[in-house]
Amino acid sequence: MARYRVTFLPGEVTVEVDDQDFPYGRYGRPGSLLDIALHHGVRLEHKCGGKCACTTCHVVVKGREESLSPMELDEEDRLDTAQGLTVRSRLGCQAVVRGDVTVEMTG
């Protein structure tokens, strides 16, 4: 059992999560930024339903990148098509929270 703080920018919305409560819903990987955002009423776009088939849940990690699961090849390949891609880009549906983190929603 671990508790984390996830901050979504813009808007400075910070939510506290407990990894024993994952998954919250059925969108994205259990405990992903998308799963957490939707459960807490944070609007994070997800046109493909969190299946790593689009880039609408693209976020840029602003702090504590090491607090997210490692990027897998399918996420990396999909991100290559994202508008505004940076070295700190992740897909909200694939990045599983493992510690305190701050992300900026791009959509």
C-alpha positions in Angstrom: 0.0 0.0 0.0 1.3 3.4 -1.0 -0.2 6.8 -1.3 0.9 9.3 -4.0 0.1 12.8 -5.0 -0.6 13.5 -8.7 -0.7 17.1 -9.9 -2.4 17.9 -13.3 -1.5 21.1 -15.0 -2.9 23.6 -16.0 -5.1 24.3 -13.2 -2.9 22.9 -10.4 -5.3 20.0 -9.6 -3.7 17.7 -7.1 -5.2 14.4 -6.1 -4.1 11.9 -3.6 -4.3 8.2 -4.6 -3.7 4.9 -3.0 -2.3 2.2 -5.3 -4.4 -0.5 -3.6 -7.5 1.2 -5.0 -6.3 0.7 -8.7 -7.9 0.3 -11.1 -10.5 3.1 -10.6 -12.2 2.5 -14.0 -11.8 0.8 -17.3 -9.8 3.3 -19.3 -6.1 2.9 -19.7 -3.8 0.7 -17.7 -4.8 0.2 -14.1 -3.3 3.1 -12.1 -2.4 5.1 -15.2 -2.6 8.9 -15.3 -5.8 8.5 -17.3 -7.4 6.1 -14.8 -6.6 8.5 -12.0 -7.6 11.6 -13.8 -11.1 10.3 -14.9 -11.8 8.9 -11.4 -11.1 12.3 -9.8 -13.0 14.4 -12.4 -10.0 15.7 -14.2 -10.7 16.0 -17.9 -8.0 14.2 -19.8 -8.9 13.5 -23.5 -8.9 9.8 -24.5 -10.6 9.3 -27.9 -9.4 5.7 -28.2 -10.7 4.8 -24.8 -7.3 4.4 -23.3 -6.0 1.6 -25.6 -2.8 3.3 -26.8 -4.3 3.8 -30.3 -4.2 7.6 -30.4 -2.3 10.5 -28.7 -5.2 12.5 -27.3 -4.1 11.7 -23.7 -0.6 13.0 -24.4 1.0 14.7 -21.3 4.3 16.2 -20.6 5.9 15.2 -17.3 6.9 18.4 -15.3 8.3 16.7 -12.2 9.4 13.3 -10.9 9.4 11.4 -14.2 10.9 8.4 -12.3 7.5 8.1 -10.5 5.9 6.6 -13.6 6.2 3.1 -15.1 8.9 2.7 -17.8 7.8 3.5 -21.3 7.0 0.4 -23.4 7.7 0.1 -27.1 4.0 0.5 -28.2 3.7 3.7 -26.3 7.0 5.0 -27.7 5.8 4.2 -31.3 2.5 5.9 -30.8 4.1 9.0 -29.2 6.1 9.5 -32.4 2.8 10.8 -34.0 2.0 13.2 -31.1 1.8 16.9 -31.7 4.1 18.9 -29.4 6.3 15.8 -28.6 9.0 16.4 -26.0 11.6 14.1 -24.3 9.3 14.2 -21.3 6.1 13.2 -23.2 4.0 10.2 -22.1 0.6 8.8 -22.9 -1.7 9.2 -19.9 -3.3 5.8 -20.7 0.0 4.0 -20.5 2.0 5.8 -17.7 1.3 4.0 -14.4 1.8 6.1 -11.3 4.3 4.8 -8.8 5.1 7.9 -6.8 4.4 11.6 -6.6 4.3 13.2 -10.1 3.3 16.4 -11.9 2.1 16.4 -15.5 0.8 19.0 -17.9 -2.1 17.9 -20.1 -1.6 19.0 -23.7 -5.1 18.4 -25.2 
